Structure formats: structure tokens, C-alpha cells
């Protein structure tokens, strides 16, 4: 077996570029995370506005109760005025003074209620403006969260791609090339033998056929392998066994069975390191 003397292809420059891109994406994710934390802090600091709105609503209910009470008192005053015609002049004077006093009290109470309602409306407008601002911040926060999630997905995709590139680099580093000499009228059928099973490939075909080991012994798998090899014509093919160190325990039995069942085929044999592969 001859190894390719050309220098292996180096993809370390591409790996450096991918690693740099991942570092940039991680930095971008950290910056977005800091902005998200700051936006959350601002949102939590604005939470007393809601408490203030609840307090104003309670004040409004109290004022509405006071207005209803004043209306009830005014109705009582109107009923008392209806009975004035039955009173004497002294009684009318006394009742007039009492009614005027009650009217002044009611007027003052109504003025206070109106002032409180006016302040409440102003405060309500401020709270509504604060709620609109909070809604805008919340929408912006959701947009940044979506951007952060997209950045995370892109980072995961880049990481998966980097892993794939590393796996491809490892595969290329363990790949070996084979040069065939002699009668080129016959195509080699390569059989890679390892601890996990057999891999079969004809040189001029892209198809790879795998026969994994299923049990403790390899007798049945060897019979399947020989059946597969018999599908290739002996007149135009010859068999090349590529034996890894882990296959040494059954290699002798395999070659004996091959000699008994396929004596008309030409064959060859080469060793492979455990991590190497030809196809």
C-alpha cells in the first residue's frame, strides 16, 4: 500500500475565522444581555406608578361616596324647605339660619370634592402617560428579547457548523489514499475490517455497503460479507482486505472462509491504523 505524499489540506485558517466569528457573536449576546438587565431594572423602578394608580382609584371611590352623601343631604334640605310654609316667622328665621349654615357647609364640601376630582383627573392623566411609556418600553424590551433569541440561534448554528468543520478536519486528517499497481483491467473491491463490522466499496462506485456486527461471534456477518463479495464478477474485480488492529482476532478465520468459498477471486491485503479510513 502506498500513501499519498502530497501535504494534507489545512483548514486551520478557516477554523480561526469561524472561532473569531463565534467570539464576536458571544460579545454581542453579552451586550444585549446587559441592555436587557438595564431595561428590566428601569421597569421595576417604574412599578410604583401602578401603586399610585390604585391609590387614586380608592380616593375616587371615597369621593364618589361623599358626593352621594351630599346629594342625600341636599334632598333632606329640600324636604325641609317644603315644610317652611307651615312654620311661624320665628321658626322660619331659625330654620333659614340653619338651612343657610347647611348650604354653606354643603357648598364647601362640594368645592372640596370638585378640587379633589380635578386633582384626581390630572393625576390619572399622568398615570396614563406613564402607562403608555411603560408599554413602549415593554414593546422595546420584547423586540430586544427577540433579537437576543435570534442571536442565540445564530450562535448555536455557528457552533454546530464549527463542530461539523472540526469533524470534517478530523476525518480528513485520518483519511489515507491507496494507489493500485498491476493489472488495471480489474477494479479493486475494498473491504475495511474493524471491530464494529465491515465496510465494502468498489473503487469505481460511490456506493458503500456496511455490515455491522450484531452478536458475540462474527460467523453470520462473515457469511453476509462473502455473499456481498460474490455479487462482484471475478473476471473484472479483485478483493482487497484492509485490516485494522481490532480485526486481527477474526482475520485468520475470515481469510480461511474466503479461501474456501471464493478461491476463484484474486485478493490482496493491507493493514490500516485504527483511526484511518480509505472511503
Backbone bond lengths (Angstrom), bond angles and torsions (degrees), N, CA, C in turn:
res aa  C-N    CA-C-N  psi(-1)  N-CA   C-N-CA  omega(-1)  CA-C   N-CA-C  phi
1 X - - - 1.461 - - 1.527 109.14 -
2 X 1.330 115.72 135.46 1.464 121.13 -179.02 1.522 108.67 -111.76
3 X 1.310 116.51 135.90 1.466 120.87 177.04 1.537 109.92 -94.40
4 X 1.280 116.01 150.73 1.462 121.67 178.72 1.528 109.31 -69.57
5 X 1.300 116.25 125.47 1.458 121.05 -177.45 1.521 112.95 -83.62
6 X 1.350 117.55 -9.92 1.461 119.25 179.89 1.525 110.14 -66.49
7 X 1.344 117.94 146.98 1.477 119.09 178.51 1.512 110.41 -66.27
8 X 1.355 117.84 143.56 1.475 119.94 179.98 1.519 111.16 -66.31
9 X 1.322 114.00 153.11 1.462 119.90 178.91 1.523 109.60 -71.53
10 X 1.300 118.10 130.50 1.467 121.85 -179.89 1.514 109.80 -102.72
11 X 1.307 115.80 126.89 1.470 121.94 177.51 1.529 111.38 -112.88
12 X 1.335 116.57 20.87 1.459 117.90 -177.28 1.528 111.64 -67.83
13 X 1.336 118.81 -30.55 1.468 120.43 177.38 1.524 110.33 -63.15
14 X 1.337 115.62 -44.39 1.476 119.13 177.57 1.524 110.83 -63.46
15 X 1.326 115.55 -38.38 1.478 118.89 178.97 1.521 110.30 -64.60
16 X 1.349 118.79 -37.95 1.467 121.41 177.07 1.519 110.94 -63.66
17 X 1.348 116.60 -39.85 1.478 119.81 179.31 1.522 109.87 -63.98
18 X 1.325 116.47 -45.59 1.473 120.11 -179.42 1.522 110.45 -62.91
19 X 1.338 116.98 -41.75 1.469 120.42 179.34 1.527 110.79 -63.88
20 X 1.343 117.48 -39.96 1.465 120.78 177.41 1.517 111.43 -63.05
21 X 1.352 116.75 -43.09 1.472 120.53 177.91 1.518 111.06 -61.01
22 X 1.327 116.48 -40.71 1.467 119.48 179.38 1.532 109.95 -64.18
23 X 1.327 117.43 -40.31 1.462 120.19 177.67 1.527 111.85 -61.89
24 X 1.346 116.72 -40.46 1.467 120.48 178.19 1.521 110.40 -63.85
25 X 1.339 116.68 -43.67 1.467 120.34 -179.98 1.519 111.05 -64.17
26 X 1.335 117.13 -39.27 1.477 119.89 178.54 1.530 110.16 -64.42
27 X 1.350 117.37 -41.49 1.460 120.43 177.48 1.526 111.23 -61.67
28 X 1.349 116.37 -41.22 1.462 121.04 178.82 1.525 110.99 -63.77
29 X 1.322 116.45 -40.01 1.472 120.93 178.21 1.527 110.21 -63.82
30 X 1.345 117.43 -41.31 1.462 120.16 178.80 1.526 111.74 -63.80
31 X 1.352 116.65 -40.54 1.467 119.57 178.06 1.519 111.25 -62.84
32 X 1.342 116.93 -44.33 1.464 119.73 178.25 1.525 111.39 -63.66
33 X 1.340 116.74 -35.66 1.464 119.86 178.34 1.527 110.54 -63.89
34 X 1.352 117.09 -41.23 1.459 119.57 178.11 1.527 111.51 -63.37
35 X 1.339 116.89 -40.84 1.466 119.75 177.33 1.524 110.98 -64.47
36 X 1.326 117.08 -37.89 1.468 121.22 178.61 1.527 110.52 -64.06
37 X 1.336 117.30 -42.04 1.467 120.78 178.49 1.534 110.43 -63.61
38 X 1.345 116.86 -41.90 1.466 120.44 179.88 1.526 111.05 -64.43
39 X 1.361 116.68 -42.48 1.463 120.07 178.96 1.519 111.19 -64.16
40 X 1.325 117.28 -38.03 1.475 120.89 177.88 1.525 110.58 -64.54
41 X 1.353 116.37 -41.34 1.469 119.43 178.22 1.516 111.67 -61.93
42 X 1.338 117.26 -43.01 1.471 120.96 179.32 1.522 110.32 -62.94
43 X 1.335 115.53 -40.61 1.465 119.48 -179.98 1.530 110.85 -63.52
44 X 1.348 116.34 -41.14 1.463 119.26 179.96 1.531 111.13 -68.71
45 X 1.337 117.00 -34.79 1.460 119.24 177.93 1.530 112.15 -67.75
46 X 1.336 117.42 -26.15 1.460 121.72 -179.59 1.520 112.32 -84.32
47 X 1.313 118.42 -3.67 1.465 120.93 -176.84 1.524 113.96 -61.82
48 X 1.377 123.11 -29.80 1.473 120.87 177.64 1.515 114.03 -58.82
49 X 1.329 118.92 -18.42 1.465 120.51 177.61 1.522 110.06 -61.96
50 X 1.307 116.70 -39.74 1.455 119.86 178.70 1.532 110.73 -65.52
51 X 1.331 115.64 -40.14 1.462 118.55 177.64 1.524 110.82 -62.44
52 X 1.340 116.21 -39.07 1.464 120.37 178.33 1.526 110.66 -64.30
53 X 1.337 116.74 -39.38 1.466 120.36 178.05 1.524 110.69 -63.08
54 X 1.319 117.49 -41.14 1.469 119.93 178.15 1.527 110.78 -63.99
55 X 1.348 115.91 -39.76 1.468 118.98 179.05 1.523 111.17 -64.61
56 X 1.344 116.88 -40.16 1.466 120.16 178.91 1.517 111.28 -66.32
57 X 1.302 117.13 -35.74 1.473 119.28 177.23 1.525 110.91 -64.48
58 X 1.343 116.31 -38.67 1.461 119.58 176.82 1.528 110.30 -64.40
59 X 1.348 116.82 -40.06 1.467 119.34 177.42 1.525 111.42 -63.67
60 X 1.341 114.73 -37.72 1.472 117.74 179.35 1.527 111.26 -63.31
61 X 1.326 116.84 -42.77 1.470 119.63 177.79 1.530 110.63 -61.02
62 X 1.347 116.16 -40.55 1.461 119.39 179.67 1.525 111.34 -63.99
63 X 1.366 115.29 -41.07 1.462 118.84 179.78 1.533 111.13 -67.60
64 X 1.305 117.07 -39.29 1.466 119.38 177.63 1.529 110.50 -61.79
65 X 1.347 116.11 -37.19 1.468 119.45 176.48 1.522 110.66 -64.27
66 X 1.339 117.03 -40.66 1.464 120.24 178.78 1.523 111.48 -64.97
67 X 1.350 117.08 -39.78 1.469 120.57 178.97 1.524 110.44 -63.04
68 X 1.340 115.90 -41.62 1.463 118.80 177.85 1.527 111.15 -62.63
69 X 1.347 115.38 -38.92 1.472 119.07 178.30 1.521 110.83 -64.71
70 X 1.331 118.13 -40.84 1.467 121.11 178.27 1.518 111.13 -65.15
71 X 1.335 115.49 -38.60 1.470 117.91 177.68 1.523 111.11 -63.56
72 X 1.327 115.75 -38.90 1.467 118.67 177.93 1.519 110.97 -64.48
73 X 1.317 116.60 -39.73 1.470 119.93 179.20 1.521 111.32 -66.55
74 X 1.349 115.96 -38.33 1.475 118.56 177.40 1.521 111.28 -63.42
75 X 1.327 116.67 -36.93 1.463 119.23 176.85 1.532 110.70 -64.36
76 X 1.326 115.66 -39.58 1.470 118.43 177.43 1.529 111.13 -63.39
77 X 1.351 116.12 -40.01 1.468 119.56 177.78 1.526 111.42 -63.30
78 X 1.334 115.53 -39.39 1.467 118.37 178.83 1.523 110.84 -64.64
79 X 1.321 116.60 -37.80 1.474 119.50 177.20 1.525 111.35 -65.46
80 X 1.327 116.11 -38.02 1.464 119.25 178.25 1.526 111.00 -66.92
81 X 1.357 117.83 -37.39 1.463 120.93 177.94 1.527 112.17 -63.11
82 X 1.308 115.65 -31.93 1.471 118.92 179.04 1.531 112.37 -65.88
83 X 1.339 114.04 -27.36 1.482 117.76 -179.43 1.519 113.10 -90.33
84 X 1.376 116.94 2.48 1.466 120.52 -178.32 1.534 110.99 -63.83
85 X 1.316 117.19 -35.29 1.472 120.34 -175.70 1.524 112.53 -60.80
86 X 1.294 117.41 -20.49 1.463 121.16 -178.80 1.525 112.68 -92.71
87 X 1.362 117.36 -0.67 1.464 120.58 -176.49 1.522 111.00 -96.00
88 X 1.350 116.42 157.99 1.465 123.29 174.66 1.513 110.07 -77.81
89 X 1.383 115.76 175.31 1.466 118.59 -177.24 1.522 111.22 -65.21
90 X 1.331 117.00 -39.21 1.471 120.37 178.98 1.529 111.11 -65.71
91 X 1.331 113.10 -41.92 1.461 117.52 178.73 1.522 111.17 -66.02
92 X 1.359 114.87 -37.95 1.469 118.65 178.82 1.524 111.09 -63.95
93 X 1.360 115.71 -40.48 1.463 119.10 -179.97 1.530 110.30 -64.25
94 X 1.330 114.54 -44.67 1.465 117.96 180.00 1.541 111.28 -64.77
95 X 1.333 114.83 -43.33 1.469 119.25 179.52 1.521 111.14 -65.76
96 X 1.332 116.07 -35.88 1.466 119.34 179.47 1.524 110.36 -63.39
97 X 1.340 115.22 -46.01 1.460 118.21 179.65 1.544 111.10 -61.75
98 X 1.332 114.45 -41.35 1.466 117.96 -179.95 1.525 111.18 -66.60
99 X 1.346 115.34 -40.04 1.470 118.69 -179.56 1.523 110.63 -67.83
100 X 1.348 116.88 -41.39 1.465 119.46 178.30 1.528 111.20 -61.17
101 X 1.339 114.45 -40.40 1.469 117.90 178.17 1.531 110.50 -62.52
102 X 1.336 115.66 -42.29 1.469 118.79 179.02 1.533 111.57 -66.61
103 X 1.349 114.60 -37.11 1.472 117.86 179.46 1.527 110.44 -66.06
104 X 1.336 115.93 -41.86 1.467 118.42 177.11 1.529 111.46 -60.85
105 X 1.337 114.79 -42.30 1.469 118.17 179.39 1.523 111.12 -63.77
106 X 1.338 115.45 -42.17 1.464 119.30 -179.99 1.523 111.08 -66.38
107 X 1.352 115.81 -38.05 1.468 119.14 179.63 1.524 110.70 -64.74
108 X 1.328 115.47 -43.85 1.448 119.05 177.94 1.528 111.19 -62.22
109 X 1.331 115.53 -41.95 1.471 118.76 179.10 1.530 111.12 -63.91
110 X 1.336 116.84 -40.04 1.476 120.08 178.61 1.524 110.85 -65.71
111 X 1.366 115.85 -39.97 1.468 118.57 178.59 1.529 110.84 -62.59
112 X 1.352 114.77 -42.86 1.470 118.08 178.28 1.526 111.39 -62.72
113 X 1.357 114.59 -41.07 1.464 118.52 179.29 1.523 111.32 -63.78
114 X 1.350 116.39 -41.21 1.469 119.29 179.23 1.525 111.52 -64.75
115 X 1.339 116.02 -39.52 1.467 118.78 178.08 1.536 110.84 -63.81
116 X 1.339 114.51 -42.68 1.461 117.89 178.81 1.528 111.42 -64.58
117 X 1.345 116.89 -40.05 1.469 120.21 177.84 1.524 111.08 -63.95
118 X 1.355 116.35 -39.01 1.460 119.67 178.89 1.524 110.80 -64.30
119 X 1.354 116.39 -44.67 1.455 119.46 178.56 1.542 111.13 -64.45
120 X 1.343 113.98 -36.25 1.458 117.92 179.45 1.535 111.10 -65.59
121 X 1.346 116.31 -40.56 1.474 119.28 177.90 1.521 110.76 -63.67
122 X 1.336 116.99 -42.26 1.466 119.84 177.86 1.528 110.71 -62.04
123 X 1.347 114.39 -44.31 1.468 117.82 179.22 1.527 111.45 -64.97
124 X 1.334 116.06 -36.96 1.463 120.26 178.39 1.530 110.54 -62.95
125 X 1.353 116.67 -41.09 1.461 120.14 178.27 1.535 110.41 -62.23
126 X 1.343 116.13 -40.56 1.460 119.19 178.14 1.532 111.08 -64.18
127 X 1.340 115.76 -41.37 1.465 119.26 179.54 1.523 111.23 -65.49
128 X 1.329 117.48 -40.84 1.469 120.31 178.00 1.522 111.06 -62.68
129 X 1.357 116.10 -40.16 1.466 118.51 176.89 1.526 110.89 -63.81
130 X 1.353 115.76 -40.22 1.471 118.93 177.85 1.529 111.02 -64.97
131 X 1.343 117.15 -38.09 1.466 119.94 177.96 1.531 111.15 -65.24
132 X 1.331 116.46 -39.66 1.473 118.84 176.85 1.525 110.81 -63.15
133 X 1.330 115.95 -40.25 1.466 118.94 177.67 1.523 111.05 -64.02
134 X 1.342 116.09 -41.23 1.464 120.12 177.91 1.523 111.07 -63.74
135 X 1.355 116.42 -39.08 1.468 119.72 178.11 1.529 110.63 -62.82
136 X 1.352 115.82 -40.66 1.462 118.38 176.84 1.514 112.41 -64.05
137 X 1.347 116.34 -41.32 1.469 119.04 177.68 1.520 111.00 -65.02
138 X 1.361 115.81 -38.92 1.461 118.85 179.79 1.534 110.83 -64.16
139 X 1.332 116.18 -41.54 1.470 119.37 178.48 1.530 110.69 -63.98
140 X 1.341 116.15 -41.49 1.464 119.53 177.94 1.518 110.95 -64.15
141 X 1.349 115.44 -38.36 1.460 120.06 178.17 1.531 111.04 -64.05
142 X 1.343 116.86 -40.76 1.465 120.26 177.60 1.524 111.19 -64.23
143 X 1.349 116.17 -39.88 1.463 119.16 178.08 1.527 110.84 -63.00
144 X 1.320 116.71 -42.54 1.466 119.58 179.79 1.528 110.84 -68.29
145 X 1.341 115.76 -34.41 1.463 118.48 176.08 1.524 110.72 -64.09
146 X 1.352 115.86 -41.67 1.466 119.25 177.49 1.531 110.80 -63.85
147 X 1.334 116.51 -40.39 1.460 119.36 177.28 1.520 111.08 -63.32
148 X 1.335 116.02 -41.08 1.459 119.91 178.91 1.526 110.89 -63.21
149 X 1.335 116.23 -40.58 1.465 119.69 178.82 1.527 110.87 -64.89
150 X 1.358 116.30 -38.88 1.458 119.27 177.56 1.520 111.24 -65.04
151 X 1.340 115.51 -39.81 1.469 119.21 178.01 1.523 110.19 -63.97
152 X 1.328 116.48 -39.56 1.464 119.38 178.37 1.519 110.99 -63.71
153 X 1.343 115.78 -42.41 1.470 118.14 178.26 1.522 111.03 -63.14
154 X 1.348 116.15 -41.60 1.462 118.26 178.20 1.525 111.14 -63.59
155 X 1.352 115.59 -39.63 1.459 118.62 177.58 1.518 112.31 -63.32
156 X 1.356 116.20 -40.52 1.469 119.28 177.33 1.522 110.82 -63.64
157 X 1.364 115.93 -40.85 1.457 119.05 179.00 1.527 111.27 -63.33
158 X 1.344 116.00 -42.14 1.461 119.20 177.67 1.527 111.64 -64.51
159 X 1.337 115.63 -37.72 1.458 118.43 178.67 1.529 111.14 -65.42
160 X 1.366 116.14 -42.92 1.467 118.90 177.37 1.520 110.63 -62.48
161 X 1.326 116.38 -40.99 1.456 119.01 179.36 1.527 111.24 -64.80
162 X 1.345 115.41 -38.10 1.458 119.11 177.27 1.529 111.15 -63.35
163 X 1.349 116.57 -40.74 1.459 119.89 177.88 1.523 110.56 -63.53
164 X 1.347 115.92 -41.12 1.461 119.01 178.09 1.526 111.25 -62.44
165 X 1.345 115.68 -41.05 1.459 118.64 179.08 1.530 111.12 -65.82
166 X 1.340 116.15 -38.78 1.459 118.57 177.24 1.521 111.38 -64.46
167 X 1.346 115.60 -40.92 1.462 118.75 178.41 1.528 110.77 -63.93
168 X 1.344 115.34 -38.26 1.463 118.67 178.10 1.525 110.64 -66.34
169 X 1.350 116.34 -38.66 1.464 119.65 176.66 1.523 111.34 -62.47
170 X 1.344 115.72 -43.29 1.466 118.51 177.73 1.523 111.61 -63.05
171 X 1.351 115.21 -39.70 1.462 118.31 179.86 1.525 111.18 -65.95
172 X 1.355 115.38 -41.62 1.463 118.38 178.95 1.526 111.28 -67.58
173 X 1.344 116.33 -34.42 1.464 118.89 179.36 1.525 111.77 -66.57
174 X 1.340 117.74 -29.67 1.464 121.79 -179.28 1.524 113.14 -94.43
175 X 1.325 117.17 -0.97 1.467 119.91 -179.24 1.528 110.37 -79.07
176 X 1.311 115.55 141.35 1.466 121.84 176.06 1.516 108.76 -124.20
177 X 1.304 115.66 154.45 1.463 120.86 178.13 1.537 109.13 -110.46
178 X 1.310 115.38 149.54 1.468 121.98 -178.44 1.525 108.47 -122.92
179 X 1.317 116.02 132.89 1.459 121.83 174.24 1.523 108.64 -111.04
180 X 1.297 116.34 134.66 1.463 122.06 -176.40 1.531 109.42 -108.66
181 X 1.306 115.85 135.35 1.450 122.73 177.63 1.524 109.17 -120.77
182 X 1.304 114.61 162.45 1.470 118.87 177.27 1.514 111.50 102.57
183 X 1.311 115.63 -145.89 1.466 122.67 -175.94 1.521 109.33 -69.80
184 X 1.351 116.47 108.19 1.456 121.10 -179.05 1.518 112.18 -87.19
185 X 1.311 117.73 3.22 1.465 120.26 176.92 1.522 111.19 -75.01
186 X 1.328 117.21 -16.16 1.456 121.22 178.83 1.536 109.19 -110.89
187 X 1.322 113.49 134.72 1.451 119.63 179.66 1.536 109.90 -89.01
188 X 1.334 117.96 133.51 1.468 119.19 178.51 1.525 111.32 -75.00
189 X 1.326 115.40 141.10 1.456 122.82 171.59 1.528 106.39 -109.31
190 X 1.332 116.76 108.86 1.456 121.58 -174.07 1.528 109.90 -87.09
191 X 1.331 115.24 133.52 1.468 122.14 179.11 1.529 107.17 -121.76
192 X 1.323 116.38 108.95 1.458 121.55 178.92 1.528 108.67 -89.94
193 X 1.326 117.05 120.23 1.461 122.78 -175.98 1.529 109.02 -109.83
194 X 1.342 116.57 123.12 1.461 121.49 -179.25 1.521 109.32 -138.10
195 X 1.293 115.63 -175.42 1.460 121.20 -178.56 1.523 112.15 -70.82
196 X 1.325 117.12 -24.36 1.469 120.69 -176.33 1.517 113.36 -94.12
197 X 1.342 118.98 -15.13 1.461 120.41 -179.88 1.517 112.31 151.34
198 X 1.339 114.78 -160.94 1.461 121.70 -177.29 1.519 109.64 -114.68
199 X 1.351 115.15 146.64 1.466 122.59 171.02 1.520 107.27 -128.12
200 X 1.347 116.24 127.80 1.465 121.86 -173.22 1.522 108.62 -120.75
201 X 1.341 116.03 134.28 1.466 120.49 178.16 1.519 109.47 -151.63
202 X 1.311 115.20 131.06 1.462 119.82 171.39 1.518 108.44 -83.24
203 X 1.326 116.86 141.27 1.458 121.13 -171.57 1.518 112.66 -59.04
204 X 1.325 117.53 -39.78 1.466 120.83 -175.86 1.525 112.31 -91.55
205 X 1.344 118.70 13.85 1.459 121.59 -178.45 1.531 108.87 -128.06
206 X 1.345 117.93 139.76 1.468 119.41 177.67 1.526 113.53 -79.13
207 X 1.306 118.20 -8.77 1.467 121.24 -175.14 1.531 110.78 -73.86
208 X 1.326 115.85 133.82 1.467 122.93 176.02 1.527 107.85 -119.37
209 X 1.315 115.54 124.97 1.466 120.77 -179.16 1.521 108.57 -110.30
210 X 1.325 115.76 129.11 1.454 121.07 -175.95 1.522 110.14 -114.31
211 X 1.331 115.87 140.33 1.461 122.81 177.25 1.530 106.58 -128.08
212 X 1.332 118.79 93.16 1.472 120.44 -179.03 1.529 111.15 -77.75
213 X 1.333 115.91 153.37 1.458 121.30 175.61 1.531 109.11 -76.59
214 X 1.349 115.00 133.87 1.459 120.59 -177.24 1.528 113.02 -108.33
215 X 1.320 118.06 -29.47 1.456 120.83 -174.83 1.511 112.44 -123.97
216 X 1.329 114.50 -164.39 1.464 120.00 -179.24 1.522 110.65 -74.25
217 X 1.333 117.34 -42.48 1.463 121.66 178.74 1.518 110.00 -94.57
218 X 1.342 114.42 165.29 1.467 119.90 -177.34 1.526 111.53 -112.82
219 X 1.315 117.78 13.45 1.468 120.80 -175.66 1.524 110.98 -61.34
220 X 1.336 116.51 -49.47 1.467 119.49 -177.16 1.523 110.85 -64.61
221 X 1.332 116.99 -39.58 1.474 119.39 -179.13 1.530 111.26 -67.10
222 X 1.341 117.22 -35.13 1.472 119.63 177.61 1.525 110.15 -66.20
223 X 1.341 117.82 -39.15 1.458 120.57 176.49 1.535 110.64 -62.06
224 X 1.345 116.87 -41.11 1.472 119.79 176.96 1.524 110.64 -63.29
225 X 1.337 116.69 -40.84 1.455 119.94 179.06 1.526 111.36 -61.77
226 X 1.314 116.95 -46.11 1.470 119.64 179.48 1.515 110.68 -62.85
227 X 1.346 117.91 -36.93 1.461 120.29 177.53 1.521 111.02 -63.73
228 X 1.315 116.55 -38.83 1.471 120.12 178.11 1.529 110.47 -67.14
229 X 1.322 117.21 -42.01 1.465 120.24 -178.72 1.517 112.02 -66.39
230 X 1.328 117.54 -30.98 1.462 119.71 178.54 1.525 112.95 -67.44
231 X 1.334 116.56 -15.57 1.456 119.23 177.77 1.528 111.65 -71.66
232 X 1.308 117.17 -20.35 1.460 121.02 177.93 1.535 108.56 -89.02
233 X 1.330 119.18 131.43 1.466 121.14 -177.99 1.529 112.03 -68.24
234 X 1.338 115.86 137.07 1.466 120.85 -179.13 1.516 111.75 -68.49
235 X 1.334 118.09 -23.71 1.465 121.14 -176.55 1.530 112.27 -74.14
236 X 1.350 117.53 -23.14 1.472 119.77 -175.81 1.521 112.87 -123.23
237 X 1.318 117.97 2.74 1.464 120.38 -177.52 1.519 110.14 -137.18
238 X 1.328 114.87 154.58 1.448 119.57 168.21 1.530 107.98 -138.12
239 X 1.325 116.82 156.60 1.460 122.54 -170.49 1.525 109.58 -98.98
240 X 1.350 116.26 132.37 1.455 122.38 176.35 1.532 108.27 -121.21
241 X 1.338 115.76 111.62 1.461 120.94 178.07 1.528 109.21 -87.60
242 X 1.332 116.36 129.16 1.455 124.05 176.46 1.529 106.70 -110.81
243 X 1.325 117.01 105.19 1.459 122.94 -169.70 1.531 109.97 -99.71
244 X 1.342 116.53 122.16 1.462 121.58 173.27 1.532 109.17 -89.73
245 X 1.338 118.03 160.07 1.473 119.84 -178.81 1.526 113.40 -57.14
246 X 1.344 118.14 -34.65 1.463 120.25 -178.68 1.525 112.21 -70.49
247 X 1.354 118.26 -15.03 1.468 121.40 -179.92 1.523 112.08 -93.60
248 X 1.339 117.84 0.92 1.467 120.00 -176.89 1.524 112.22 -64.34
249 X 1.347 117.07 -27.14 1.462 119.72 -175.92 1.527 112.85 -69.02
250 X 1.331 117.75 -22.63 1.463 118.97 178.64 1.529 112.23 -121.21
251 X 1.341 118.42 4.64 1.463 121.13 -175.25 1.526 111.59 -63.62
252 X 1.313 117.95 -41.90 1.470 120.38 -179.28 1.523 111.08 -62.78
253 X 1.334 117.02 -43.43 1.466 120.16 178.47 1.527 110.49 -64.47
254 X 1.323 117.07 -39.71 1.459 121.06 179.05 1.524 111.19 -61.68
255 X 1.343 117.28 -45.57 1.466 120.16 -178.26 1.529 111.11 -68.59
256 X 1.334 116.86 -34.34 1.476 119.29 176.59 1.524 110.73 -63.73
257 X 1.352 116.48 -46.23 1.462 119.68 179.25 1.521 111.43 -64.26
258 X 1.337 115.60 -36.25 1.461 119.42 177.72 1.532 110.12 -64.88
259 X 1.323 117.52 -43.91 1.461 120.61 -179.58 1.529 111.46 -63.23
260 X 1.336 117.17 -36.15 1.452 120.49 179.77 1.519 113.00 -72.69
261 X 1.331 117.59 -38.12 1.461 120.42 -173.03 1.508 115.35 -99.90
262 X 1.335 118.81 -17.73 1.463 120.65 -174.39 1.528 109.81 -138.50
263 X 1.317 116.56 50.43 1.463 120.76 -177.81 1.517 112.99 -68.77
264 X 1.329 118.06 -18.85 1.466 120.91 -178.92 1.525 113.20 -80.24
265 X 1.320 117.67 -9.00 1.463 121.59 -178.42 1.522 109.83 -93.33
266 X 1.317 115.89 143.59 1.446 120.89 170.25 1.535 108.31 -80.10
267 X 1.315 115.28 150.79 1.464 117.83 -177.13 1.526 110.27 -145.86
268 X 1.323 114.70 162.38 1.447 122.64 173.82 1.527 108.37 -145.87
269 X 1.319 116.73 171.08 1.456 119.91 -177.08 1.525 108.92 -151.16
270 X 1.340 115.95 134.92 1.458 122.76 177.24 1.526 108.71 -137.93
271 X 1.352 117.80 148.86 1.469 120.11 176.60 1.538 110.77 -85.98
272 X 1.318 115.21 155.88 1.466 123.28 174.22 1.522 108.54 -132.80
273 X 1.329 115.45 144.83 1.453 118.26 169.26 1.527 109.82 -69.31
274 X 1.319 116.04 160.30 1.482 120.22 -173.26 1.526 111.70 -62.59
275 X 1.312 117.65 -35.83 1.470 120.14 -176.68 1.516 112.92 -89.63
276 X 1.307 118.20 -8.40 1.473 121.05 -176.48 1.522 110.91 -81.50
277 X 1.308 114.74 156.99 1.470 121.54 173.25 1.512 108.22 -152.83
278 X 1.315 116.53 153.61 1.459 122.15 -178.73 1.531 112.40 -106.54
279 X 1.294 116.84 -17.99 1.457 120.07 -178.28 1.526 109.11 -154.04
